[in-house]
């Protein structure tokens, strides 16, 4: 995929580049950003904490998409991409560690899994996430993928996990039909659930929902990462018009695949 550049104004003009990490040093820097966000900020309990990095066995199979600040010379945004060929070599998608997604994988088409998405706290305001998303869509189109899938994480508020409140805030059209519902291997314990919405829906999940993503059932409780994960499925040929004009110019779903999801 081509490098995506964008000029943004943040205390002066800075140039952000988005590209696949092409060296061990860049991948390690991205894993350090993941550690700062997930362990230091969110309280995740990582087996690699002593190294100040977040990585697992899946990393070596993935492509690592980074947003790079050329002025300050550091990685400021990241997402991990596991395409269908890489998942076959690994033996699974990462999501399958948390959910039974066999009904989803039975859909005709090609899948691309997105995970570990994070942005440096000093760069949260739209430009980094927009740059990351634009390059992610470019990667998906070049690879002729039909669906993005992955887990969207929501941290608990002071009273616990606001599962019911979160689902009340999700439009009915963003709830997957019964034939592609997934089942979490660990559900959120009843004693940790609360009605009051104290955490809200994260910006990344809000973006997915605006793009037409489907929430496919009850969340998984990730004790180690101190969050609940919602399984998200995004059919790439059904992005809403105002987004497809910007991100998906010239895109057509592969002719050999009939999309079976209606939004």
Phi, psi and omega in degrees: 000153180281153174289135176259126178246148177212139175266127179229158179251111177218094186055048185115174182271126178236152179248122177259137173241144178235125184200169177281130178301129186242020178209156177298326182295318179292320178297318179294322177296322177294320178294330175290321175297316177303317179298315181297321182283309188279321182272306184287319184272315185264346178085021179295144177260107186253142176290341182258020185301322183298336181270351184068028182227155170244113175206162177212186184294340182289330187306319185290347179264350193260165163264143184244108183267122185237149168255126187243130174273108184288338180283309180270356174055059177205160177279130183238354177206155188201148164209149181258131184245124177240104183274175189297319179296317179295321179295324177295320178294319179290326181104000181185163163275152179302322181303334181288349172287340185246333186225153165273108185245024184300324180294324178292313183292346176282348177296145177287132179138183183247142187245145174229122181264135179247135180203169177056028181294132179203156180228138176305133182306330181282355185237018181273114182180001174123316188296316182294314180296322178296316179297317180297315182296318180300316180288326176299315179296319178301315178300315182296320181291316180297329179273359179058043177273149181259334184221138163265140175222160179165187182245129175257123187264141175230123180279158181283155170271186182302330183263356180127203184268119185272063184299310184295320180294320178298314182292331176293335181270001178260125181298146182303328181290346178262008176262126184293147175295163187300330186283354173232028175287147178249163180238122178288144178284334176226119178270160178292125180301143183304323183289347179260358180272148175217160181272327186285132180275100183253350183248331179076178179265124183299154181304321181296316179294321176301320179296315178303316182295321176297327180283352179102018181293155179250135172268123193253054173114192184291153182281161173264140177266112179260093183298319184294325181263004176055050181202168168249141182252129173261133177279126186242136177232125181239109174288121188289339181270009181234023173298145182295153189307316187292337177270323182295327179296326183273315189261336193235038180301125178081006183282137170224139178296145179308138187293337185279355185242132175257117181288130186254008180257136175248132177254000000 
